[in-house]
Amino acid sequence: MSFHSVEKIGGTSMSNYAAVRDNIILGPERGAVRYNRIFVVSAYGGVTNQLLEHKKTGQPGVYELFSRGVSEAGWRDALSALKQELLGINGDLFTDELALQEANAFVLERLEDAERCLTDLGRLCQHGHFALDAHLHTVREMLASIGEAHSAWNMAKLLQQDGVNACFVDLTGWRSAQHMSLDQRIEAAFKDLDLNSQLPIATGYAHSDQGLMSTFDRGYSEMTFSRIAVLTGAREAVIHKEFHLSSADPRLVGEANAVPIGRTNYDVADQLANLGMEAIHPKAAKGLRKHSIPLRVKNTFEPEHTGTLITSDYVSESPRVEIIAGCRGVYAIEVFDQDMAGNIDRYDQEILATIKRFNGYIVSKDINANTITHYLSTNLKTVKRIRAALEERFGDAEINQKKIAIVSAIGSDMQVPGMLAQTVAALAERNISVLAMHQSMRQVDMQFIVDEDDYADAIKALHGQLVEVHDHGRAICLAC
């Protein structure tokens, strides 16, 4: 039986080294360092946005500017700004001049290597036989890796200065002549480490011959974290974030009203991931679930709280809602055609193929006799492309789009008669119109499609009716 844990630290938490050291590495008791743990770290908050593009606003970073191929000055300026940002982070972290020089030398070498690669690739692709698009996937992975290498190297060095036998585990494959699978890279990196006396600090990005970002894009660190846990036979997987996995967003319902979930299962985690909440990617959770590795989500800044424990077999002792979640900025694409009746399967296959072609992400869908509606989490530009393709394919169909929000009540067991009616009534009391709704036979979630402007009020209404009426204390179900 393994006794070690694999623990991932998010970017916002990483930006506060003192909190990471005191609350995670040393723990609430501030005693001796607890070994038998592997840490997988994200880049410092905001760094990956500068390397690639802003995750929420789409503001271009180095990668996006390079991929456009319009002006070499654009990506060079962005890289120069990034360099100053990373050196500034180092300056804030390292008080010892020699250690600061080492930290700067490490990250500058990576940045200069990347700049040379981009310059050479740009020149190469000026020749008619080479297309830039064929290399962009590799460029994206190379740039993404710099952020995690920077934060992991720094953390290992800082911990060493603080008396911890930490070691930097570089999974980025930087300058590696050998291409290997993700599993092979992880196994090679950890095979000679003694977890009883060493504290590995591994990069959240791991290079593989297949590439992580083609499947997970910005969620690549979750897959690295998951595979390390599985391949090393971890006792538990832990994610340290700047907030609890709570019954709702405290910014919407108020910090006094939101409560940590405490216990739930991987089914609920899948529903949250589908809505875009940062619990864990379903494909990353799959390995943990199949190997019966529990996942714990903890708040970095409240270390004494046991957080939320996610397991395969948990079901709440009594039926209840555990979390109110949702997403806004979703587009509904509705295809109505009376010729669809009796041919739903053909229409559905072709609509799905079109959405896939443009990389639209499906959050939910509706089907009746002559109408199929998909709810997509994507940008307006992609929606317009999808709609144009559908109008070309189904010339006689009536195709509409609308920007909406999805609000969902989720729980490991919600089989309570009348809960759906109670929930709709709570929305009606706030004069919120329900545009569509879903409840599966398994009764682990209820989804309500509402106008985007009603999103915040809908979250508050459902949380007030389904969660706040119960006195849950420190957690809905306190984890051990």
Summary of the structure (lengths in Angstrom):
residues: 480
radius of gyration: 24.0
end to end distance: 19.8
largest distance: 74.1
contacts: 1587
relative contact order: 0.10
helix: 44%
strand: 19%
